[in-house]
Amino acid sequence: MLLLFDIDGTLMQRASGAHAEALRQALRTVHGVDVEGMKLSVSAAGRTDGEIARLYLLEAGISAQRIDARAEAVREECCRLYASACPADLSSMVVPGIPELLDELSRDDGMALSLVTGNYETVARIKLRAGGIGRWFAQNQGGFGSDSEDRTMLPPIARRRAGAAAGLGSSWPRERTVVIGDTPRDIACARADGVACIAVTTGPFGPEQLTGADAVVEDPRALREAIRALARPATGAEGPHSRV
């Protein structure tokens, strides 16, 4: 099974302060726009960094053409600022039980650990390293906010990279892929790619808001069981209905 973990609210909690400030400062530097006190008309939860930046800039009256032209500059500046501002130790912000779960899953030959997150990749890697859990997620794998502003595009990107790394000659099969996240947008991106989803309530949403997932769990112990339950039907050779 390819397990595509979200970061904020799923692997880590309350770890996005320096990240959010780096993005706001990048918008000031690149576009000359101060979004410090600006409230978005929609929730930022589950959105990619690029989409959040766009929402702020549109609210500030910046044209879509200018946003597109400077999107790479915003990403580079945000990553540069975060590299300087991220606390050296974020281990206290890792969800309790997650390191043990990742260690167990990494030892299982039937599991492949990867990421699908709205964070720019550089931000994601720095954040995970500071949390002490980066070693379980291989380089050149996963789908990130730096790959696409549209979160629904990230699971296919992650499956393509996983398939290439495994020498499959094609993307990792959908029926052996699970997105694990804490927001309705995690569920939506999984459904857009036709893959399974496990939702966790360690983020801002409760079970009543995460009903579209295949399973909703409240902690890493329950997550372990939900992963095992989804893996059981997929055990064995790929059948004729494999979808990639």
C-alpha positions as CSV (number, residue, x, y, z in Angstrom):
1,M,0.0,0.0,0.0
2,L,1.2,3.5,-0.8
3,L,0.3,5.7,2.1
4,L,0.1,9.4,1.3
5,F,0.3,11.4,4.5
6,D,-0.7,15.0,4.9
7,I,1.5,17.0,7.4
8,D,-0.3,19.8,9.2
9,G,-3.1,18.5,11.4
10,T,-2.2,14.9,10.5
11,L,1.4,14.2,11.4
12,M,2.0,17.5,13.2
13,Q,-0.2,20.0,15.2
14,R,0.2,23.7,15.6
15,A,3.5,23.6,13.6
16,S,2.5,26.2,11.0
17,G,3.2,29.5,12.7
18,A,6.6,30.2,11.2
19,H,5.4,28.7,7.9
20,A,2.4,31.1,7.7
21,E,4.5,34.1,8.6
22,A,7.1,33.2,5.9
23,L,4.3,33.1,3.3
24,R,2.9,36.4,4.4
25,Q,6.3,38.0,4.4
26,A,7.0,36.5,0.9
27,L,3.9,38.2,-0.4
28,R,5.1,41.5,1.1
29,T,8.5,41.1,-0.5
30,V,7.4,40.0,-3.9
31,H,4.2,41.9,-4.3
32,G,4.5,44.7,-1.8
33,V,1.2,43.6,-0.2
34,D,0.7,43.4,3.5
35,V,-1.8,40.6,4.3
36,E,-1.1,40.5,8.1
37,G,-4.6,41.5,9.2
38,M,-6.5,40.2,6.2
39,K,-9.2,37.6,6.7
40,L,-9.9,35.3,3.8
41,S,-13.5,34.7,2.9
42,V,-12.9,30.9,2.8
43,S,-10.9,28.6,5.1
44,A,-7.3,28.0,4.3
45,A,-7.4,24.5,5.8
46,G,-6.3,21.8,3.4
47,R,-5.3,24.3,0.6
48,T,-1.9,24.5,-1.0
49,D,0.5,27.2,-0.2
50,G,0.2,28.5,-3.8
51,E,-3.6,28.6,-3.5
52,I,-3.5,30.4,-0.2
53,A,-1.1,33.0,-1.6
54,R,-3.4,33.5,-4.6
55,L,-6.5,34.0,-2.3
56,Y,-4.7,36.7,-0.3
57,L,-3.4,38.4,-3.4
58,L,-6.8,38.4,-5.2
59,E,-8.3,39.8,-2.0
60,A,-5.7,42.6,-2.1
61,G,-6.6,43.4,-5.7
62,I,-3.6,41.8,-7.5
63,S,-4.4,40.6,-11.0
64,A,-4.4,36.9,-11.8
65,Q,-1.8,37.6,-14.5
66,R,0.6,39.2,-12.0
67,I,0.0,36.4,-9.5
68,D,0.9,33.8,-12.2
69,A,4.0,35.7,-13.3
70,R,5.4,35.9,-9.8
71,A,4.3,32.6,-8.3
72,E,7.7,31.0,-8.5
73,A,9.3,34.1,-6.8
74,V,6.8,33.8,-4.0
75,R,7.6,30.1,-3.5
76,E,11.3,30.7,-3.5
77,E,11.1,33.6,-1.1
78,C,8.7,31.7,1.3
79,C,11.0,28.7,1.3
80,R,14.1,30.9,1.9
81,L,12.4,32.7,4.8
82,Y,11.1,29.5,6.4
83,A,14.5,27.9,6.3
84,S,15.7,30.7,8.5
85,A,12.7,31.0,10.7
86,C,11.7,27.4,11.4
87,P,12.5,26.4,15.0
88,A,15.3,23.8,15.2
89,D,13.1,21.4,17.2
90,L,9.4,20.9,16.4
91,S,9.3,17.4,18.0
92,S,6.8,18.5,20.6
93,M,4.3,19.4,17.8
94,V,4.3,15.9,16.3
95,V,1.0,14.1,17.0
96,P,1.6,11.7,19.9
97,G,2.0,8.1,18.6
98,I,3.0,9.2,15.1
99,P,6.7,8.4,15.3
100,E,5.9,4.9,16.6
101,L,3.4,4.4,13.8
102,L,5.7,5.5,11.1
103,D,8.5,3.3,12.4
104,E,6.2,0.3,12.4
105,L,4.9,0.9,9.0
106,S,8.4,1.5,7.5
107,R,9.4,-1.9,8.7
108,D,6.5,-3.5,6.8
109,D,7.5,-4.5,3.3
110,G,3.8,-4.2,2.3
111,M,3.8,-0.4,3.0
112,A,5.3,2.5,1.2
113,L,5.3,5.9,3.1
114,S,5.0,9.1,1.1
115,L,3.4,12.5,1.3
116,V,0.6,14.6,-0.2
117,T,0.7,18.0,1.4
118,G,-0.2,21.6,0.4
119,N,3.2,22.7,1.8
120,Y,5.8,23.7,-0.7
121,E,8.3,20.8,-0.7
122,T,11.2,22.7,0.8
123,V,8.9,23.8,3.7
124,A,7.6,20.3,4.1
125,R,11.0,18.7,4.3
126,I,12.3,21.3,6.8
127,K,9.2,21.0,9.0
128,L,9.4,17.2,9.1
129,R,13.1,17.2,9.8
130,A,12.6,19.6,12.7
131,G,9.9,17.3,14.0
132,G,12.2,14.4,13.9
133,I,10.1,12.4,11.4
134,G,11.6,13.3,8.1
135,R,13.6,10.2,7.8
136,W,10.6,8.1,7.0
137,F,9.8,10.0,3.8
138,A,12.1,9.5,0.9
139,Q,13.3,12.3,-1.3
140,N,11.9,12.6,-4.8
141,Q,8.6,11.1,-3.6
142,G,5.2,12.6,-2.8
143,G,3.1,15.4,-4.0
144,F,3.5,19.0,-2.8
145,G,2.1,22.5,-3.1
146,S,5.2,23.3,-5.2
147,D,4.1,20.7,-7.7
148,S,0.6,22.2,-8.3
149,E,-1.6,24.9,-6.8
150,D,-4.5,22.5,-7.2
151,R,-4.5,19.9,-4.4
152,T,-6.5,17.4,-6.5
153,M,-3.4,17.0,-8.8
154,L,-1.1,15.9,-6.0
155,P,-2.2,12.2,-5.5
156,P,-1.6,11.4,-9.2
157,I,1.8,13.1,-9.0
158,A,2.7,11.1,-5.9
159,R,1.5,7.9,-7.5
160,R,3.6,8.6,-10.6
161,R,6.7,9.1,-8.6
162,A,6.1,6.0,-6.5
163,G,5.6,3.9,-9.6
164,A,8.8,5.1,-11.1
165,A,10.8,4.5,-7.9
166,A,9.3,1.0,-7.7
167,G,10.1,0.3,-11.3
168,L,6.5,-0.4,-12.2
169,G,6.6,1.2,-15.6
170,S,3.4,3.1,-14.7
171,S,1.9,5.0,-11.8
172,W,1.3,3.2,-8.5
173,P,-2.2,1.5,-8.7
174,R,-5.1,3.5,-7.4
175,E,-6.5,0.5,-5.5
176,R,-3.3,0.2,-3.5
177,T,-3.1,3.9,-2.5
178,V,-4.5,5.7,0.5
179,V,-4.6,9.4,1.3
180,I,-4.4,10.2,5.0
181,G,-5.4,13.6,6.1
182,D,-7.4,15.8,8.5
183,T,-9.6,18.0,6.2
184,P,-12.4,17.7,3.7
185,R,-9.9,18.8,1.1
186,D,-7.8,15.7,1.8
187,I,-10.9,13.6,1.2
188,A,-11.7,15.6,-2.0
189,C,-8.3,15.1,-3.5
190,A,-8.4,11.4,-2.8
191,R,-11.8,11.1,-4.4
192,A,-10.7,13.1,-7.4
193,D,-8.0,10.5,-8.1
194,G,-10.2,7.6,-7.2
195,V,-8.1,6.4,-4.3
196,A,-9.1,5.5,-0.7
197,C,-8.9,8.0,2.1
198,I,-8.6,7.8,5.9
199,A,-9.5,11.0,7.8
200,V,-8.0,11.8,11.2
201,T,-9.6,14.1,13.8
202,T,-6.3,15.4,15.0
203,G,-6.8,18.6,13.0
204,P,-9.6,21.2,13.1
205,F,-12.4,19.0,11.8
206,G,-14.6,16.5,13.7
207,P,-16.0,13.2,12.4
208,E,-19.2,14.8,11.3
209,Q,-17.3,17.0,8.8
210,L,-15.2,14.1,7.5
211,T,-17.9,11.6,6.6
212,G,-16.7,11.3,3.0
213,A,-13.7,9.2,4.0
214,D,-13.5,5.4,3.9
215,A,-12.6,5.6,7.7
216,V,-12.5,8.3,10.3
217,V,-10.1,7.8,13.2
218,E,-9.1,9.8,16.3
219,D,-5.5,8.7,17.0
220,P,-2.5,6.9,15.5
221,R,-3.5,3.6,17.2
222,A,-6.9,3.7,15.4
223,L,-5.1,4.8,12.2
224,R,-2.9,1.8,12.3
225,E,-6.0,-0.5,12.4
226,A,-7.7,1.4,9.6
227,I,-4.6,1.1,7.4
228,R,-4.5,-2.6,8.1
229,A,-8.2,-3.0,7.3
230,L,-7.8,-1.2,3.9
231,A,-4.6,-3.2,3.1
232,R,-6.2,-6.6,3.6
233,P,-8.4,-6.6,0.4
234,A,-5.5,-5.3,-1.6
235,T,-3.1,-8.1,-0.6
236,G,-2.0,-10.4,-3.4
237,A,-1.4,-10.1,-7.1
238,E,-2.9,-7.2,-9.1
239,G,-6.1,-8.2,-10.7
240,P,-7.6,-7.3,-14.1
241,H,-9.5,-4.3,-12.6
242,S,-6.3,-2.5,-11.5
243,R,-6.6,1.2,-12.2
244,V,-3.6,3.5,-12.7
